[in-house]
Amino acid sequence: MTGLDVMENVRHYRAIASLCRQAATFRPVQRISLLTQAGEWEQRALVELEGYLGTLNGYHGSEM
């Protein structure tokens, strides 16, 4: 996967997280669920980005 692909995925995940946060503003009954989902999408973005950056730096996940 190229850096552009990774950045597009990160942008997509963060856009979904933003929509969840916006929806939470207008749906108080679902607020906690929507904010939880937003956090999960943000986490996906971080994992995607860290995974890509880790491959650039030669990290393969077995060193921790």
N, CA, C and O atoms as a Tripos MOL2 file, in Angstrom:
@<TRIPOS>MOLECULE
protein
  256   255    64     0     0
PROTEIN
NO_CHARGES

@<TRIPOS>ATOM
      1 N           0.8440   -1.1680    0.0000 N.3       1 MET1
      2 CA          0.0000    0.0000    0.0000 C.3       1 MET1
      3 C           0.8980    1.2410    0.0000 C.2       1 MET1
      4 O           1.8730    1.3150    0.7470 O.2       1 MET1
      5 N           0.5630    2.1860   -0.8250 N.am      2 THR2
      6 CA          1.3770    3.3940   -0.9160 C.3       2 THR2
      7 C           1.0180    4.3860    0.1790 C.2       2 THR2
      8 O          -0.0150    4.2680    0.8380 O.2       2 THR2
      9 N           1.8880    5.3570    0.3550 N.am      3 GLY3
     10 CA          1.6330    6.3990    1.3380 C.3       3 GLY3
     11 C           0.3570    7.1670    1.0380 C.2       3 GLY3
     12 O          -0.3560    7.5760    1.9540 O.2       3 GLY3
     13 N           0.0650    7.3650   -0.2500 N.am      4 LEU4
     14 CA         -1.1630    8.0750   -0.6230 C.3       4 LEU4
     15 C          -2.3990    7.2680   -0.2440 C.2       4 LEU4
     16 O          -3.3980    7.8300    0.2030 O.2       4 LEU4
     17 N          -2.3310    5.9510   -0.4220 N.am      5 ASP5
     18 CA         -3.4410    5.0840   -0.0380 C.3       5 ASP5
     19 C          -3.6790    5.1470    1.4660 C.2       5 ASP5
     20 O          -4.8190    5.2400    1.9220 O.2       5 ASP5
     21 N          -2.6070    5.0970    2.2200 N.am      6 VAL6
     22 CA         -2.7070    5.1570    3.6750 C.3       6 VAL6
     23 C          -3.3120    6.4860    4.1020 C.2       6 VAL6
     24 O          -4.2120    6.5170    4.9420 O.2       6 VAL6
     25 N          -2.8300    7.5740    3.5370 N.am      7 MET7
     26 CA         -3.3560    8.8870    3.9090 C.3       7 MET7
     27 C          -4.8290    9.0310    3.5190 C.2       7 MET7
     28 O          -5.5960    9.6740    4.2350 O.2       7 MET7
     29 N          -5.2230    8.4460    2.4080 N.am      8 GLU8
     30 CA         -6.6290    8.4810    2.0130 C.3       8 GLU8
     31 C          -7.4760    7.7020    3.0150 C.2       8 GLU8
     32 O          -8.5650    8.1470    3.3800 O.2       8 GLU8
     33 N          -6.9920    6.5470    3.4620 N.am      9 ASN9
     34 CA         -7.7120    5.7730    4.4720 C.3       9 ASN9
     35 C          -7.8130    6.5550    5.7730 C.2       9 ASN9
     36 O          -8.8780    6.5990    6.3900 O.2       9 ASN9
     37 N          -6.7200    7.1690    6.1930 N.am     10 VAL10
     38 CA         -6.7160    7.9600    7.4320 C.3      10 VAL10
     39 C          -7.7080    9.1100    7.3130 C.2      10 VAL10
     40 O          -8.4700    9.3710    8.2440 O.2      10 VAL10
     41 N          -7.7050    9.7870    6.1910 N.am     11 ARG11
     42 CA         -8.6510   10.8920    5.9720 C.3      11 ARG11
     43 C         -10.0890   10.3890    6.0450 C.2      11 ARG11
     44 O         -10.9500   11.0300    6.6460 O.2      11 ARG11
     45 N         -10.3400    9.2380    5.4290 N.am     12 HIS12
     46 CA        -11.6790    8.6470    5.4210 C.3      12 HIS12
     47 C         -12.1260    8.2880    6.8430 C.2      12 HIS12
     48 O         -13.2420    8.6170    7.2440 O.2      12 HIS12
     49 N         -11.2600    7.6160    7.6000 N.am     13 TYR13
     50 CA        -11.5940    7.2240    8.9660 C.3      13 TYR13
     51 C         -11.8660    8.4400    9.8360 C.2      13 TYR13
     52 O         -12.8020    8.4380   10.6350 O.2      13 TYR13
     53 N         -11.0600    9.4710    9.6850 N.am     14 ARG14
     54 CA        -11.2510   10.6710   10.5070 C.3      14 ARG14
     55 C         -12.5000   11.4390   10.0960 C.2      14 ARG14
     56 O         -13.1280   12.0850   10.9340 O.2      14 ARG14
     57 N         -12.8680   11.3790    8.8260 N.am     15 ALA15
     58 CA        -14.1160   12.0150    8.3830 C.3      15 ALA15
     59 C         -15.3170   11.3080    9.0110 C.2      15 ALA15
     60 O         -16.2710   11.9600    9.4360 O.2      15 ALA15
     61 N         -15.2690    9.9820    9.0690 N.am     16 ILE16
     62 CA        -16.3590    9.2370    9.7060 C.3      16 ILE16
     63 C         -16.4220    9.5750   11.1920 C.2      16 ILE16
     64 O         -17.5090    9.7550   11.7410 O.2      16 ILE16
     65 N         -15.2720    9.6610   11.8420 N.am     17 ALA17
     66 CA        -15.2330   10.0230   13.2590 C.3      17 ALA17
     67 C         -15.8530   11.4050   13.4670 C.2      17 ALA17
     68 O         -16.5990   11.6200   14.4230 O.2      17 ALA17
     69 N         -15.5450   12.3210   12.5840 N.am     18 SER18
     70 CA        -16.1010   13.6670   12.6810 C.3      18 SER18
     71 C         -17.6210   13.6430   12.5340 C.2      18 SER18
     72 O         -18.3250   14.3380   13.2660 O.2      18 SER18
     73 N         -18.1230   12.8550   11.6030 N.am     19 LEU19
     74 CA        -19.5720   12.7400   11.4250 C.3      19 LEU19
     75 C         -20.2340   12.1490   12.6610 C.2      19 LEU19
     76 O         -21.3280   12.5660   13.0410 O.2      19 LEU19
     77 N         -19.5810   11.1850   13.2850 N.am     20 CYS20
     78 CA        -20.1170   10.6030   14.5270 C.3      20 CYS20
     79 C         -20.2050   11.6620   15.6170 C.2      20 CYS20
     80 O         -21.2050   11.7420   16.3300 O.2      20 CYS20
     81 N         -19.1640   12.4720   15.7490 N.am     21 ARG21
     82 CA        -19.1780   13.5280   16.7650 C.3      21 ARG21
     83 C         -20.2590   14.5690   16.4760 C.2      21 ARG21
     84 O         -20.9250   15.0560   17.3900 O.2      21 ARG21
     85 N         -20.4250   14.9040   15.1950 N.am     22 GLN22
     86 CA        -21.4670   15.8620   14.8350 C.3      22 GLN22
     87 C         -22.8520   15.3000   15.1310 C.2      22 GLN22
     88 O         -23.7170   16.0050   15.6510 O.2      22 GLN22
     89 N         -23.0540   14.0360   14.8000 N.am     23 ALA23
     90 CA        -24.3510   13.4000   15.0640 C.3      23 ALA23
     91 C         -24.6230   13.3530   16.5670 C.2      23 ALA23
     92 O         -25.7650   13.5110   16.9980 O.2      23 ALA23
     93 N         -23.5750   13.1350   17.3650 N.am     24 ALA24
     94 CA        -23.7370   13.0790   18.8180 C.3      24 ALA24
     95 C         -24.2840   14.3890   19.3680 C.2      24 ALA24
     96 O         -24.9860   14.4010   20.3790 O.2      24 ALA24
     97 N         -23.9640   15.4800   18.7060 N.am     25 THR25
     98 CA        -24.4460   16.7920   19.1370 C.3      25 THR25
     99 C         -25.9670   16.8850   19.0230 C.2      25 THR25
    100 O         -26.6240   17.5180   19.8490 O.2      25 THR25
    101 N         -26.5130   16.2510   17.9940 N.am     26 PHE26
    102 CA        -27.9430   16.3720   17.7130 C.3      26 PHE26
    103 C         -28.7620   15.1720   18.1590 C.2      26 PHE26
    104 O         -29.9870   15.1800   18.0400 O.2      26 PHE26
    105 N         -28.1030   14.1450   18.6700 N.am     27 ARG27
    106 CA        -28.8170   12.9430   19.1270 C.3      27 ARG27
    107 C         -28.3770   12.5910   20.5490 C.2      27 ARG27
    108 O         -27.5600   11.6930   20.7520 O.2      27 ARG27
    109 N         -28.9210   13.2990   21.5150 N.am     28 PRO28
    110 CA        -28.4680   13.1010   22.8900 C.3      28 PRO28
    111 C         -28.6810   11.6830   23.4150 C.2      28 PRO28
    112 O         -27.9070   11.2220   24.2530 O.2      28 PRO28
    113 N         -29.6970   10.9940   22.9500 N.am     29 VAL29
    114 CA        -29.9520    9.6290   23.4160 C.3      29 VAL29
    115 C         -28.8460    8.6830   22.9490 C.2      29 VAL29
    116 O         -28.4930    7.7400   23.6560 O.2      29 VAL29
    117 N         -28.3100    8.9320   21.7810 N.am     30 GLN30
    118 CA        -27.2800    8.0690   21.2000 C.3      30 GLN30
    119 C         -25.8710    8.6370   21.3950 C.2      30 GLN30
    120 O         -24.9060    8.1130   20.8390 O.2      30 GLN30
    121 N         -25.7590    9.6780   22.1620 N.am     31 ARG31
    122 CA        -24.5000   10.4200   22.2900 C.3      31 ARG31
    123 C         -23.3110    9.5310   22.6770 C.2      31 ARG31
    124 O         -22.2690    9.5680   22.0240 O.2      31 ARG31
    125 N         -23.4680    8.7520   23.7140 N.am     32 ILE32
    126 CA        -22.3560    7.9300   24.1930 C.3      32 ILE32
    127 C         -21.9350    6.9220   23.1260 C.2      32 ILE32
    128 O         -20.7440    6.7330   22.8790 O.2      32 ILE32
    129 N         -22.9120    6.2790   22.4990 N.am     33 SER33
    130 CA        -22.6060    5.3070   21.4440 C.3      33 SER33
    131 C         -21.8730    5.9660   20.2780 C.2      33 SER33
    132 O         -20.8960    5.4220   19.7650 O.2      33 SER33
    133 N         -22.3450    7.1260   19.8670 N.am     34 LEU34
    134 CA        -21.7220    7.8240   18.7390 C.3      34 LEU34
    135 C         -20.3090    8.2920   19.0690 C.2      34 LEU34
    136 O         -19.4160    8.2200   18.2250 O.2      34 LEU34
    137 N         -20.1040    8.7680   20.2890 N.am     35 LEU35
    138 CA        -18.7610    9.1950   20.6790 C.3      35 LEU35
    139 C         -17.8170    8.0020   20.8100 C.2      35 LEU35
    140 O         -16.6240    8.1140   20.5230 O.2      35 LEU35
    141 N         -18.3480    6.8750   21.2370 N.am     36 THR36
    142 CA        -17.5470    5.6510   21.2800 C.3      36 THR36
    143 C         -17.1350    5.2450   19.8690 C.2      36 THR36
    144 O         -15.9820    4.8860   19.6300 O.2      36 THR36
    145 N         -18.0740    5.3040   18.9470 N.am     37 GLN37
    146 CA        -17.7650    4.9820   17.5550 C.3      37 GLN37
    147 C         -16.7240    5.9500   16.9850 C.2      37 GLN37
    148 O         -15.8200    5.5380   16.2570 O.2      37 GLN37
    149 N         -16.8530    7.2170   17.3150 N.am     38 ALA38
    150 CA        -15.8780    8.2110   16.8420 C.3      38 ALA38
    151 C         -14.4840    7.8420   17.3320 C.2      38 ALA38
    152 O         -13.5130    7.9120   16.5790 O.2      38 ALA38
    153 N         -14.3930    7.4530   18.5900 N.am     39 GLY39
    154 CA        -13.1050    7.0440   19.1380 C.3      39 GLY39
    155 C         -12.5430    5.8180   18.4380 C.2      39 GLY39
    156 O         -11.3360    5.7260   18.2120 O.2      39 GLY39
    157 N         -13.4120    4.8770   18.0950 N.am     40 GLU40
    158 CA        -12.9680    3.6800   17.3840 C.3      40 GLU40
    159 C         -12.4480    4.0140   15.9890 C.2      40 GLU40
    160 O         -11.4550    3.4430   15.5380 O.2      40 GLU40
    161 N         -13.1210    4.9410   15.3080 N.am     41 TRP41
    162 CA        -12.6440    5.3540   13.9770 C.3      41 TRP41
    163 C         -11.3140    6.0860   14.0710 C.2      41 TRP41
    164 O         -10.4390    5.9040   13.2230 O.2      41 TRP41
    165 N         -11.1590    6.9150   15.0990 N.am     42 GLU42
    166 CA         -9.8790    7.6070   15.3000 C.3      42 GLU42
    167 C          -8.7700    6.5960   15.5770 C.2      42 GLU42
    168 O          -7.6460    6.7500   15.0990 O.2      42 GLU42
    169 N          -9.0920    5.5670   16.3470 N.am     43 GLN43
    170 CA         -8.1050    4.5290   16.6420 C.3      43 GLN43
    171 C          -7.6980    3.7890   15.3640 C.2      43 GLN43
    172 O          -6.5220    3.4780   15.1700 O.2      43 GLN43
    173 N          -8.6630    3.5100   14.5030 N.am     44 ARG44
    174 CA         -8.3430    2.8690   13.2190 C.3      44 ARG44
    175 C          -7.3910    3.7330   12.4040 C.2      44 ARG44
    176 O          -6.4560    3.2300   11.7820 O.2      44 ARG44
    177 N          -7.6410    5.0370   12.4150 N.am     45 ALA45
    178 CA         -6.7720    5.9560   11.6800 C.3      45 ALA45
    179 C          -5.3540    5.9040   12.2290 C.2      45 ALA45
    180 O          -4.3870    5.8700   11.4680 O.2      45 ALA45
    181 N          -5.2340    5.8980   13.5490 N.am     46 LEU46
    182 CA         -3.9010    5.8480   14.1640 C.3      46 LEU46
    183 C          -3.1840    4.5340   13.8630 C.2      46 LEU46
    184 O          -1.9910    4.5290   13.5600 O.2      46 LEU46
    185 N          -3.9080    3.4300   13.9460 N.am     47 VAL47
    186 CA         -3.3060    2.1270   13.6640 C.3      47 VAL47
    187 C          -2.8170    2.0730   12.2230 C.2      47 VAL47
    188 O          -1.7210    1.5820   11.9530 O.2      47 VAL47
    189 N          -3.6180    2.5700   11.3120 N.am     48 GLU48
    190 CA         -3.2380    2.5870    9.8960 C.3      48 GLU48
    191 C          -1.9750    3.4170    9.6860 C.2      48 GLU48
    192 O          -1.0430    2.9840    9.0090 O.2      48 GLU48
    193 N          -1.9530    4.5980   10.2660 N.am     49 LEU49
    194 CA         -0.8200    5.4970   10.1120 C.3      49 LEU49
    195 C           0.4330    4.9440   10.7870 C.2      49 LEU49
    196 O           1.5180    4.9660   10.2060 O.2      49 LEU49
    197 N           0.2820    4.4520   12.0030 N.am     50 GLU50
    198 CA          1.4310    3.8920   12.7170 C.3      50 GLU50
    199 C           1.9760    2.6560   12.0140 C.2      50 GLU50
    200 O           3.1880    2.4460   11.9680 O.2      50 GLU50
    201 N           1.0860    1.8450   11.4710 N.am     51 GLY51
    202 CA          1.5300    0.6590   10.7420 C.3      51 GLY51
    203 C           2.3630    1.0250    9.5300 C.2      51 GLY51
    204 O           3.4010    0.4180    9.2660 O.2      51 GLY51
    205 N           1.9010    2.0180    8.8010 N.am     52 TYR52
    206 CA          2.6350    2.4500    7.6170 C.3      52 TYR52
    207 C           3.9700    3.0750    7.9940 C.2      52 TYR52
    208 O           5.0010    2.7670    7.3950 O.2      52 TYR52
    209 N           3.9460    3.9500    8.9840 N.am     53 LEU53
    210 CA          5.1950    4.5990    9.4050 C.3      53 LEU53
    211 C           6.1650    3.5750    9.9850 C.2      53 LEU53
    212 O           7.3790    3.6990    9.8230 O.2      53 LEU53
    213 N           5.6280    2.5750   10.6540 N.am     54 GLY54
    214 CA          6.4750    1.5200   11.1970 C.3      54 GLY54
    215 C           7.1890    0.7430   10.0990 C.2      54 GLY54
    216 O           8.3500    0.3670   10.2600 O.2      54 GLY54
    217 N           6.5060    0.5000    8.9850 N.am     55 THR55
    218 CA          7.1640   -0.2080    7.8830 C.3      55 THR55
    219 C           8.2430    0.6560    7.2450 C.2      55 THR55
    220 O           9.2510    0.1410    6.7610 O.2      55 THR55
    221 N           8.0340    1.9620    7.2450 N.am     56 LEU56
    222 CA          9.0540    2.8580    6.6920 C.3      56 LEU56
    223 C          10.3070    2.8620    7.5590 C.2      56 LEU56
    224 O          11.4210    3.0110    7.0570 O.2      56 LEU56
    225 N          10.1150    2.6970    8.8540 N.am     57 ASN57
    226 CA         11.2390    2.7250    9.7870 C.3      57 ASN57
    227 C          11.8180    1.3370   10.0580 C.2      57 ASN57
    228 O          12.7390    1.1970   10.8620 O.2      57 ASN57
    229 N          11.2880    0.3220    9.4000 N.am     58 GLY58
    230 CA         11.8140   -1.0200    9.5690 C.3      58 GLY58
    231 C          11.2590   -1.7630   10.7630 C.2      58 GLY58
    232 O          11.7640   -2.8320   11.1060 O.2      58 GLY58
    233 N          10.2330   -1.2280   11.4070 N.am     59 TYR59
    234 CA          9.6170   -1.8800   12.5640 C.3      59 TYR59
    235 C           8.6000   -2.9030   12.0390 C.2      59 TYR59
    236 O           7.7950   -2.5950   11.1610 O.2      59 TYR59
    237 N           8.6490   -4.1110   12.5830 N.am     60 HIS60
    238 CA          7.7320   -5.1550   12.1140 C.3      60 HIS60
    239 C           6.8440   -5.6910   13.2220 C.2      60 HIS60
    240 O           6.1880   -6.7140   13.0290 O.2      60 HIS60
    241 N           6.7990   -5.0410   14.3720 N.am     61 GLY61
    242 CA          5.8960   -5.4240   15.4320 C.3      61 GLY61
    243 C           6.4190   -6.4700   16.3820 C.2      61 GLY61
    244 O           5.7590   -6.7510   17.3830 O.2      61 GLY61
    245 N           7.5650   -7.0610   16.1260 N.am     62 SER62
    246 CA          8.0620   -8.1300   16.9930 C.3      62 SER62
    247 C           9.1110   -7.6310   17.9790 C.2      62 SER62
    248 O           9.6570   -8.4230   18.7470 O.2      62 SER62
    249 N           9.3980   -6.3470   17.9700 N.am     63 GLU63
    250 CA         10.4720   -5.8240   18.8070 C.3      63 GLU63
    251 C          10.0030   -5.3780   20.1760 C.2      63 GLU63
    252 O          10.8380   -5.0090   21.0030 O.2      63 GLU63
    253 N           8.7210   -5.3930   20.4550 N.am     64 MET64
    254 CA          8.2180   -4.9300   21.7590 C.3      64 MET64
    255 C           8.0390   -6.0740   22.6860 C.2      64 MET64
    256 O           7.6250   -5.8840   23.8300 O.2      64 MET64
@<TRIPOS>BOND
     1     1     2 1
     2     2     3 1
     3     3     4 2
     4     3     5 am
     5     5     6 1
     6     6     7 1
     7     7     8 2
     8     7     9 am
     9     9    10 1
    10    10    11 1
    11    11    12 2
    12    11    13 am
    13    13    14 1
    14    14    15 1
    15    15    16 2
    16    15    17 am
    17    17    18 1
    18    18    19 1
    19    19    20 2
    20    19    21 am
    21    21    22 1
    22    22    23 1
    23    23    24 2
    24    23    25 am
    25    25    26 1
    26    26    27 1
    27    27    28 2
    28    27    29 am
    29    29    30 1
    30    30    31 1
    31    31    32 2
    32    31    33 am
    33    33    34 1
    34    34    35 1
    35    35    36 2
    36    35    37 am
    37    37    38 1
    38    38    39 1
    39    39    40 2
    40    39    41 am
    41    41    42 1
    42    42    43 1
    43    43    44 2
    44    43    45 am
    45    45    46 1
    46    46    47 1
    47    47    48 2
    48    47    49 am
    49    49    50 1
    50    50    51 1
    51    51    52 2
    52    51    53 am
    53    53    54 1
    54    54    55 1
    55    55    56 2
    56    55    57 am
    57    57    58 1
    58    58    59 1
    59    59    60 2
    60    59    61 am
    61    61    62 1
    62    62    63 1
    63    63    64 2
    64    63    65 am
    65    65    66 1
    66    66    67 1
    67    67    68 2
    68    67    69 am
    69    69    70 1
    70    70    71 1
    71    71    72 2
    72    71    73 am
    73    73    74 1
    74    74    75 1
    75    75    76 2
    76    75    77 am
    77    77    78 1
    78    78    79 1
    79    79    80 2
    80    79    81 am
    81    81    82 1
    82    82    83 1
    83    83    84 2
    84    83    85 am
    85    85    86 1
    86    86    87 1
    87    87    88 2
    88    87    89 am
    89    89    90 1
    90    90    91 1
    91    91    92 2
    92    91    93 am
    93    93    94 1
    94    94    95 1
    95    95    96 2
    96    95    97 am
    97    97    98 1
    98    98    99 1
    99    99   100 2
   100    99   101 am
   101   101   102 1
   102   102   103 1
   103   103   104 2
   104   103   105 am
   105   105   106 1
   106   106   107 1
   107   107   108 2
   108   107   109 am
   109   109   110 1
   110   110   111 1
   111   111   112 2
   112   111   113 am
   113   113   114 1
   114   114   115 1
   115   115   116 2
   116   115   117 am
   117   117   118 1
   118   118   119 1
   119   119   120 2
   120   119   121 am
   121   121   122 1
   122   122   123 1
   123   123   124 2
   124   123   125 am
   125   125   126 1
   126   126   127 1
   127   127   128 2
   128   127   129 am
   129   129   130 1
   130   130   131 1
   131   131   132 2
   132   131   133 am
   133   133   134 1
   134   134   135 1
   135   135   136 2
   136   135   137 am
   137   137   138 1
   138   138   139 1
   139   139   140 2
   140   139   141 am
   141   141   142 1
   142   142   143 1
   143   143   144 2
   144   143   145 am
   145   145   146 1
   146   146   147 1
   147   147   148 2
   148   147   149 am
   149   149   150 1
   150   150   151 1
   151   151   152 2
   152   151   153 am
   153   153   154 1
   154   154   155 1
   155   155   156 2
   156   155   157 am
   157   157   158 1
   158   158   159 1
   159   159   160 2
   160   159   161 am
   161   161   162 1
   162   162   163 1
   163   163   164 2
   164   163   165 am
   165   165   166 1
   166   166   167 1
   167   167   168 2
   168   167   169 am
   169   169   170 1
   170   170   171 1
   171   171   172 2
   172   171   173 am
   173   173   174 1
   174   174   175 1
   175   175   176 2
   176   175   177 am
   177   177   178 1
   178   178   179 1
   179   179   180 2
   180   179   181 am
   181   181   182 1
   182   182   183 1
   183   183   184 2
   184   183   185 am
   185   185   186 1
   186   186   187 1
   187   187   188 2
   188   187   189 am
   189   189   190 1
   190   190   191 1
   191   191   192 2
   192   191   193 am
   193   193   194 1
   194   194   195 1
   195   195   196 2
   196   195   197 am
   197   197   198 1
   198   198   199 1
   199   199   200 2
   200   199   201 am
   201   201   202 1
   202   202   203 1
   203   203   204 2
   204   203   205 am
   205   205   206 1
   206   206   207 1
   207   207   208 2
   208   207   209 am
   209   209   210 1
   210   210   211 1
   211   211   212 2
   212   211   213 am
   213   213   214 1
   214   214   215 1
   215   215   216 2
   216   215   217 am
   217   217   218 1
   218   218   219 1
   219   219   220 2
   220   219   221 am
   221   221   222 1
   222   222   223 1
   223   223   224 2
   224   223   225 am
   225   225   226 1
   226   226   227 1
   227   227   228 2
   228   227   229 am
   229   229   230 1
   230   230   231 1
   231   231   232 2
   232   231   233 am
   233   233   234 1
   234   234   235 1
   235   235   236 2
   236   235   237 am
   237   237   238 1
   238   238   239 1
   239   239   240 2
   240   239   241 am
   241   241   242 1
   242   242   243 1
   243   243   244 2
   244   243   245 am
   245   245   246 1
   246   246   247 1
   247   247   248 2
   248   247   249 am
   249   249   250 1
   250   250   251 1
   251   251   252 2
   252   251   253 am
   253   253   254 1
   254   254   255 1
   255   255   256 2
@<TRIPOS>SUBSTRUCTURE
     1 MET1         2 RESIDUE 1 A MET
     2 THR2         6 RESIDUE 1 A THR
     3 GLY3        10 RESIDUE 1 A GLY
     4 LEU4        14 RESIDUE 1 A LEU
     5 ASP5        18 RESIDUE 1 A ASP
     6 VAL6        22 RESIDUE 1 A VAL
     7 MET7        26 RESIDUE 1 A MET
     8 GLU8        30 RESIDUE 1 A GLU
     9 ASN9        34 RESIDUE 1 A ASN
    10 VAL10       38 RESIDUE 1 A VAL
    11 ARG11       42 RESIDUE 1 A ARG
    12 HIS12       46 RESIDUE 1 A HIS
    13 TYR13       50 RESIDUE 1 A TYR
    14 ARG14       54 RESIDUE 1 A ARG
    15 ALA15       58 RESIDUE 1 A ALA
    16 ILE16       62 RESIDUE 1 A ILE
    17 ALA17       66 RESIDUE 1 A ALA
    18 SER18       70 RESIDUE 1 A SER
    19 LEU19       74 RESIDUE 1 A LEU
    20 CYS20       78 RESIDUE 1 A CYS
    21 ARG21       82 RESIDUE 1 A ARG
    22 GLN22       86 RESIDUE 1 A GLN
    23 ALA23       90 RESIDUE 1 A ALA
    24 ALA24       94 RESIDUE 1 A ALA
    25 THR25       98 RESIDUE 1 A THR
    26 PHE26      102 RESIDUE 1 A PHE
    27 ARG27      106 RESIDUE 1 A ARG
    28 PRO28      110 RESIDUE 1 A PRO
    29 VAL29      114 RESIDUE 1 A VAL
    30 GLN30      118 RESIDUE 1 A GLN
    31 ARG31      122 RESIDUE 1 A ARG
    32 ILE32      126 RESIDUE 1 A ILE
    33 SER33      130 RESIDUE 1 A SER
    34 LEU34      134 RESIDUE 1 A LEU
    35 LEU35      138 RESIDUE 1 A LEU
    36 THR36      142 RESIDUE 1 A THR
    37 GLN37      146 RESIDUE 1 A GLN
    38 ALA38      150 RESIDUE 1 A ALA
    39 GLY39      154 RESIDUE 1 A GLY
    40 GLU40      158 RESIDUE 1 A GLU
    41 TRP41      162 RESIDUE 1 A TRP
    42 GLU42      166 RESIDUE 1 A GLU
    43 GLN43      170 RESIDUE 1 A GLN
    44 ARG44      174 RESIDUE 1 A ARG
    45 ALA45      178 RESIDUE 1 A ALA
    46 LEU46      182 RESIDUE 1 A LEU
    47 VAL47      186 RESIDUE 1 A VAL
    48 GLU48      190 RESIDUE 1 A GLU
    49 LEU49      194 RESIDUE 1 A LEU
    50 GLU50      198 RESIDUE 1 A GLU
    51 GLY51      202 RESIDUE 1 A GLY
    52 TYR52      206 RESIDUE 1 A TYR
    53 LEU53      210 RESIDUE 1 A LEU
    54 GLY54      214 RESIDUE 1 A GLY
    55 THR55      218 RESIDUE 1 A THR
    56 LEU56      222 RESIDUE 1 A LEU
    57 ASN57      226 RESIDUE 1 A ASN
    58 GLY58      230 RESIDUE 1 A GLY
    59 TYR59      234 RESIDUE 1 A TYR
    60 HIS60      238 RESIDUE 1 A HIS
    61 GLY61      242 RESIDUE 1 A GLY
    62 SER62      246 RESIDUE 1 A SER
    63 GLU63      250 RESIDUE 1 A GLU
    64 MET64      254 RESIDUE 1 A MET
